[in-house]
Amino acid sequence: MIKIKNIQEPALNEDGFRIMVEEICVEDVNFEKSEVNLFLKEIAPSSNCYAFLNKNNLNFDKFREQYRSELKNKKTLQGIIRNLEKENGTITLLYCSGDPLNNCAAVLKEKLQGYHVIRGSVGRIHGG
């Protein structure tokens, strides 16, 4: 099972293995206090991706599209996350920016579970 959670929310046993997948705000994060098991900064969106979310241009659809494109080149990292899910049962992808629905962890979870957002709807496609 894959969950997503804001890094500011308290860690719970139900979170399983906790993976930080965003690096934009890591200087503000106490990894020990936040009980982060793995900081996988290599899978974080690029600064080009975040350009779609600056305060003058809140375009989450463009962010999602760009990040999904970047994830095509990060299949090994996605494999590591899938293996951690198999080993631990539950993993929680941690983010620090965005809201509960519009953040990099949500896009990564969609990708890992094989979902693709098409014109505002969600559908399952084989191979993610």
C-alpha positions in Angstrom: 0.0 0.0 0.0 1.2 3.5 -0.9 0.2 6.5 1.2 1.1 10.1 0.9 1.5 12.6 3.8 2.8 16.0 4.5 6.1 15.9 6.4 4.7 18.2 9.0 2.1 15.6 10.1 3.1 13.3 12.9 4.6 9.9 12.1 2.3 7.0 12.8 3.0 3.2 12.9 0.5 2.8 10.1 2.8 4.9 7.8 5.1 2.0 7.5 8.4 2.9 5.7 8.5 6.7 5.3 10.2 8.1 2.1 10.9 11.8 1.6 10.4 12.5 -2.1 10.8 16.2 -2.3 13.9 18.3 -1.8 12.5 21.8 -2.2 12.2 22.4 1.6 14.6 19.9 3.2 16.5 22.6 5.0 13.4 23.1 7.2 13.0 19.4 7.9 14.4 17.5 11.0 14.6 14.0 9.5 15.1 12.3 12.8 12.1 14.0 14.4 10.0 13.4 11.3 11.0 9.7 11.3 12.1 9.7 7.7 13.5 6.2 6.8 14.8 7.3 3.4 15.4 10.6 1.7 15.2 9.8 -2.0 16.1 13.2 -3.4 16.9 11.8 -6.8 13.2 11.2 -7.5 12.2 14.7 -6.6 10.8 17.0 -9.3 13.3 19.4 -11.0 13.3 23.1 -10.5 11.8 23.3 -14.0 8.9 21.4 -12.8 8.4 23.7 -9.8 8.4 26.7 -12.2 4.7 25.7 -13.0 3.8 26.1 -9.3 5.3 29.5 -8.5 2.9 32.0 -7.0 2.4 33.7 -10.3 1.7 30.5 -12.3 -0.2 27.9 -10.3 -0.6 25.3 -13.0 -0.7 21.9 -11.4 -1.7 20.1 -14.6 1.5 21.3 -16.3 3.5 20.4 -13.2 2.0 16.9 -13.3 2.7 16.5 -17.0 6.3 17.7 -16.6 7.0 15.5 -13.5 5.5 12.4 -15.1 7.8 13.0 -18.1 10.8 13.3 -15.7 9.7 10.0 -14.0 10.1 8.2 -17.3 13.9 8.5 -16.8 13.7 7.4 -13.2 12.5 3.8 -13.5 15.2 2.4 -11.3 14.2 4.7 -8.5 10.6 3.7 -8.9 11.7 0.1 -8.7 13.4 0.8 -5.4 10.2 2.3 -4.1 8.1 -0.7 -5.3 10.6 -3.1 -3.7 10.4 -1.2 -0.4 6.6 -1.5 -0.6 6.9 -5.2 -1.1 9.3 -5.6 1.8 7.4 -3.3 4.2 3.8 -3.7 3.2 3.1 0.0 3.5 5.1 3.0 2.5 4.4 6.6 2.9 5.6 9.2 0.4 6.3 12.4 2.2 6.0 15.9 0.7 6.3 19.4 2.0 4.8 21.7 -0.5 1.4 21.7 -2.1 -1.9 20.5 -0.7 -3.0 16.9 0.0 -4.1 16.4 -3.6 -1.7 18.6 -5.6 1.9 17.7 -4.7 4.8 15.7 -6.1 4.0 12.7 -3.8 0.5 12.4 -5.3 1.9 12.4 -8.8 4.5 9.8 -7.9 1.9 7.6 -6.2 -0.3 7.8 -9.4 2.7 6.8 -11.5 3.7 3.9 -9.1 0.1 2.6 -9.1 -0.2 2.8 -12.8 -2.7 5.6 -12.9 -2.7 8.4 -15.5 -4.7 11.6 -15.2 -6.5 12.4 -18.5 -8.4 15.6 -18.8 -9.2 15.8 -15.1 -10.2 12.1 -14.7 -8.2 9.2 -13.4 -8.0 5.9 -15.3 -5.9 2.8 -14.9 -3.5 1.9 -17.7 -1.2 -1.0 -17.8 2.5 -0.2 -17.2 1.9 3.2 -15.6 
